[in-house]
Amino acid sequence: MHPLVFLIKTTSLLLFLLLNTFLIYAQEIQNSSNIWYFGNRAGLDFNTTPPTALVNGQLNTQEGVATVSNDLGELLFYTDGITVWDRTHQAMPNANGTLNGHFSSTQSVVCNFTEWI
């Protein structure tokens, strides 16, 4: 086999594998944002098509919220930067008005570091 043909085939295979890995991982990331809570007890569930309206949230704010779901798109918790509510919409212990955040700030950002540990 000519070296150039070998290089092209090898490069093509590597690109194919890399692209497939990226697409699978991107799909996993997408599900972690499938449920949103915002505003006055409002929310959206993007696990369905079309999205389903949710009215069971505890938030009552105009901005500065964060919602986290697992890889299957199931709600884990959500926050306004002041209180954190769990998947059953109960305030979590030690996170009920004690976070000293502000509803109008970016303190409601949540980062997933579990894969880095």
C-alpha positions as CSV (number, residue, x, y, z in Angstrom):
1,M,0.0,0.0,0.0
2,H,1.3,3.4,-0.9
3,P,2.2,5.5,2.2
4,L,-0.1,8.4,1.1
5,V,-3.1,6.1,0.8
6,F,-2.3,4.6,4.2
7,L,-2.0,8.1,5.7
8,I,-5.4,9.2,4.2
9,K,-7.1,6.0,5.4
10,T,-5.7,6.3,8.9
11,T,-6.5,10.0,9.2
12,S,-10.1,9.4,8.0
13,L,-10.6,6.6,10.5
14,L,-9.3,8.8,13.4
15,L,-11.5,11.7,12.4
16,F,-14.5,9.4,12.1
17,L,-13.9,8.0,15.6
18,L,-13.2,11.5,17.1
19,L,-16.4,12.9,15.6
20,N,-18.5,10.0,16.9
21,T,-17.1,10.4,20.4
22,F,-17.8,14.1,20.3
23,L,-21.4,13.6,19.1
24,I,-22.1,11.0,21.8
25,Y,-20.6,13.2,24.5
26,A,-22.5,16.3,23.2
27,Q,-25.8,14.4,23.4
28,E,-25.0,13.5,27.1
29,I,-24.3,17.2,27.8
30,Q,-27.5,18.3,26.2
31,N,-29.7,16.2,28.5
32,S,-28.2,17.9,31.6
33,S,-30.0,21.1,30.5
34,N,-33.4,19.5,29.5
35,I,-35.4,21.0,32.4
36,W,-35.6,24.8,33.1
37,Y,-37.2,26.6,36.0
38,F,-37.5,30.4,35.9
39,G,-39.8,33.4,36.6
40,N,-42.9,32.9,38.8
41,R,-43.0,29.1,39.4
42,A,-42.7,28.5,35.7
43,G,-40.6,25.9,33.9
44,L,-40.1,24.0,30.7
45,D,-39.3,20.3,30.2
46,F,-37.4,19.7,26.9
47,N,-37.5,15.9,27.3
48,T,-40.7,16.0,25.3
49,T,-41.5,17.3,21.8
50,P,-42.9,19.9,22.0
51,P,-41.6,21.0,25.4
52,T,-43.9,20.6,28.3
53,A,-44.9,23.6,30.5
54,L,-44.1,23.1,34.2
55,V,-45.9,25.0,37.0
56,N,-44.6,23.2,40.1
57,G,-41.3,25.1,40.6
58,Q,-40.6,27.2,43.7
59,L,-38.8,30.1,42.1
60,N,-40.2,33.6,42.1
61,T,-37.6,35.7,40.5
62,Q,-37.0,37.7,37.3
63,E,-33.4,36.5,36.6
64,G,-30.3,34.8,37.9
65,V,-31.4,31.2,38.1
66,A,-29.8,27.8,37.4
67,T,-31.3,24.4,36.9
68,V,-29.3,21.1,36.8
69,S,-30.5,17.7,35.5
70,N,-28.6,14.4,35.2
71,D,-27.5,12.7,31.9
72,L,-31.0,11.3,31.4
73,G,-32.6,14.8,31.6
74,E,-34.1,14.2,35.1
75,L,-34.2,17.2,37.4
76,L,-31.5,17.2,40.2
77,F,-31.9,20.7,41.7
78,Y,-32.4,24.4,40.9
79,T,-31.5,27.7,42.5
80,D,-32.0,31.4,42.5
81,G,-28.7,32.0,44.1
82,I,-30.3,32.3,47.5
83,T,-32.1,29.0,48.0
84,V,-31.5,25.6,46.4
85,W,-34.5,23.3,45.8
86,D,-34.2,19.6,45.2
87,R,-36.0,17.5,42.5
88,T,-39.1,17.3,44.8
89,H,-39.2,21.1,45.1
90,Q,-38.2,21.1,48.7
91,A,-35.5,23.6,50.0
92,M,-32.3,21.7,50.6
93,P,-30.7,21.7,54.1
94,N,-28.2,24.5,54.6
95,A,-29.3,26.1,51.3
96,N,-32.6,27.7,52.3
97,G,-31.9,31.5,52.1
98,T,-28.3,31.0,53.4
99,L,-26.3,31.3,50.2
100,N,-26.1,35.1,50.4
101,G,-26.6,35.3,46.7
102,H,-28.7,37.8,44.8
103,F,-31.5,37.0,42.4
104,S,-30.2,39.6,39.9
105,S,-26.7,38.3,39.5
106,T,-24.6,35.5,37.9
107,Q,-24.1,33.9,41.3
108,S,-26.7,31.3,40.2
109,V,-24.2,29.7,37.8
110,V,-23.7,26.0,38.5
111,C,-20.6,24.1,37.2
112,N,-20.2,20.3,36.9
113,F,-16.8,19.2,38.2
114,T,-17.7,15.6,38.8
115,E,-15.8,14.3,35.7
116,W,-12.7,16.2,36.8
117,I,-12.3,14.4,40.1
